Amino acid sequence: MFDDKEKDRRLQTFDYKYGIRYEQGKFYIGNSPIDIYPNGDIEIKNKIYTGTKGLYELLFKKDPTSYTEDDEKNYKKIALKTNLILR
């Protein structure tokens, strides 16, 4: 599916330990399933978060660089709500 160079790039870029993962046809973060809407918004445990570029970086990347203070606050709420750090 991916050549070795592409696999290396993905491993260096994406956060497979604490980020969003895909299992059995569904996206998860921490211990919680999530829904990603066509407009980019994200629903986790009946709360909808605006899907900004910064929030997506925090959720997916190992070393996010472009996020706002609001993105960081939302990420912290998500991490606590989903027991992300206990994973």
C-alpha positions as CSV (number, residue, x, y, z in Angstrom):
1,M,0.0,0.0,0.0
2,F,2.7,2.5,1.0
3,D,6.4,2.3,0.1
4,D,9.0,2.4,2.9
5,K,9.7,6.1,2.4
6,E,6.0,7.0,2.8
7,K,5.7,4.8,5.9
8,D,8.7,6.5,7.5
9,R,7.2,9.9,6.8
10,R,3.9,8.9,8.3
11,L,5.5,7.5,11.4
12,Q,7.5,10.8,11.9
13,T,4.5,13.0,11.3
14,F,1.4,11.4,12.9
15,D,0.8,10.6,16.5
16,Y,-0.1,7.0,16.7
17,K,0.1,6.7,20.5
18,Y,-2.1,9.7,21.6
19,G,-3.8,10.8,18.4
20,I,-6.9,9.8,16.6
21,R,-6.9,6.1,15.5
22,Y,-9.2,4.1,13.2
23,E,-10.4,0.7,14.5
24,Q,-13.2,-1.5,13.2
25,G,-14.7,1.1,10.9
26,K,-14.7,3.9,13.5
27,F,-12.5,6.8,14.7
28,Y,-11.4,6.8,18.3
29,I,-9.4,9.0,20.6
30,G,-8.5,7.8,24.1
31,N,-11.3,5.5,25.1
32,S,-14.0,7.2,23.1
33,P,-15.4,6.9,19.6
34,I,-15.6,10.2,17.6
35,D,-17.6,11.4,14.7
36,I,-16.1,13.7,12.1
37,Y,-18.7,15.7,10.2
38,P,-18.5,16.7,6.5
39,N,-17.9,20.3,7.6
40,G,-14.9,19.2,9.6
41,D,-16.5,19.5,13.1
42,I,-15.7,16.7,15.6
43,E,-18.2,15.2,18.0
44,I,-16.9,13.5,21.1
45,K,-19.1,12.3,23.9
46,N,-22.1,14.4,22.8
47,K,-20.0,17.6,22.5
48,I,-19.2,19.2,19.1
49,Y,-15.9,20.9,18.6
50,T,-15.2,23.2,15.7
51,G,-12.8,21.4,13.5
52,T,-10.1,24.0,13.0
53,K,-6.7,23.4,11.4
54,G,-5.0,23.8,14.7
55,L,-7.3,21.4,16.6
56,Y,-6.7,18.8,13.8
57,E,-2.9,19.3,14.1
58,L,-3.1,18.7,17.9
59,L,-5.2,15.6,17.4
60,F,-3.2,14.0,14.6
61,K,0.4,15.3,14.6
62,K,3.3,14.4,16.8
63,D,4.7,17.9,16.7
64,P,1.9,20.4,16.0
65,T,3.0,23.9,15.2
66,S,0.0,25.9,13.9
67,Y,-2.7,26.1,16.6
68,T,-4.3,28.8,18.7
69,E,-4.9,29.1,22.4
70,D,-8.5,28.1,21.9
71,D,-7.4,25.0,19.9
72,E,-5.1,24.1,22.8
73,K,-8.0,24.5,25.4
74,N,-10.3,22.3,23.3
75,Y,-7.6,19.7,23.0
76,K,-7.1,19.6,26.7
77,K,-10.8,19.2,27.3
78,I,-10.9,16.3,24.8
79,A,-7.8,14.7,26.4
80,L,-9.5,14.8,29.9
81,K,-12.9,13.8,28.6
82,T,-11.6,10.7,26.8
83,N,-8.9,9.6,29.3
84,L,-6.4,10.1,26.5
85,I,-3.4,10.2,28.8
86,L,-4.3,7.0,30.5
87,R,-4.0,5.2,27.1
